[in-house]
Amino acid sequence: MEKRTARLTILIDPRKKEIFEEICAANDLTPSQVVRKLVRQYIIDNAGGRELPDWLKPTARSGD
């Protein structure tokens, strides 16, 4: 698992931000948790031939 963190600053429409935060709260998640999950999945989906660290490799899920 990652040992350090880095800041990622994004600009987003205030209305989208408000809706995003409401949905995150309704799912008992922080916006940061959701963004980290989105980034992780984006990397997995678009890694191409890059070798990913074990902690970033997709895991087999039952029923998939």
C-alpha positions in Angstrom: 0.0 0.0 0.0 1.1 3.6 -0.5 3.3 5.0 2.2 3.1 8.7 1.4 0.5 11.0 0.0 0.7 13.9 -2.4 -1.8 16.7 -3.0 -3.8 16.9 -6.2 -5.7 20.1 -6.8 -8.5 20.2 -9.3 -10.9 22.8 -10.4 -14.6 21.8 -10.6 -17.9 23.6 -11.1 -19.3 24.5 -7.7 -22.6 22.9 -8.5 -20.9 19.6 -9.4 -18.8 19.8 -6.2 -21.8 20.3 -4.1 -23.7 17.3 -5.6 -20.5 15.2 -5.4 -20.0 16.0 -1.7 -23.7 15.2 -1.0 -23.5 11.8 -2.7 -20.2 11.0 -0.9 -21.7 11.9 2.4 -24.8 9.8 1.7 -22.5 6.8 1.0 -20.5 7.6 4.2 -17.3 8.3 2.2 -15.1 11.3 2.0 -14.6 13.0 -1.4 -10.9 12.0 -1.1 -11.8 8.4 -0.7 -13.9 8.5 -3.8 -11.3 10.3 -5.9 -8.6 7.9 -4.8 -10.8 5.0 -5.9 -11.5 6.7 -9.2 -7.8 7.4 -9.8 -6.8 3.8 -8.9 -9.4 2.4 -11.3 -8.4 4.8 -14.1 -4.7 3.6 -13.7 -5.7 0.0 -13.8 -8.0 0.5 -16.8 -5.4 2.5 -18.8 -2.0 1.1 -17.7 -1.4 -0.5 -21.0 1.8 -2.5 -20.8 3.1 -0.8 -17.7 4.0 -3.0 -14.8 1.9 -2.1 -11.8 3.0 -2.6 -8.2 1.2 -5.6 -6.5 -0.9 -3.3 -4.3 -2.3 -1.6 -7.4 -3.0 -4.7 -9.5 -6.7 -5.5 -9.9 -7.9 -8.3 -7.7 -10.2 -11.1 -8.9 -13.7 -10.7 -7.5 -16.3 -13.4 -7.1 -19.1 -13.1 -9.5 -17.2 -10.9 -12.0 
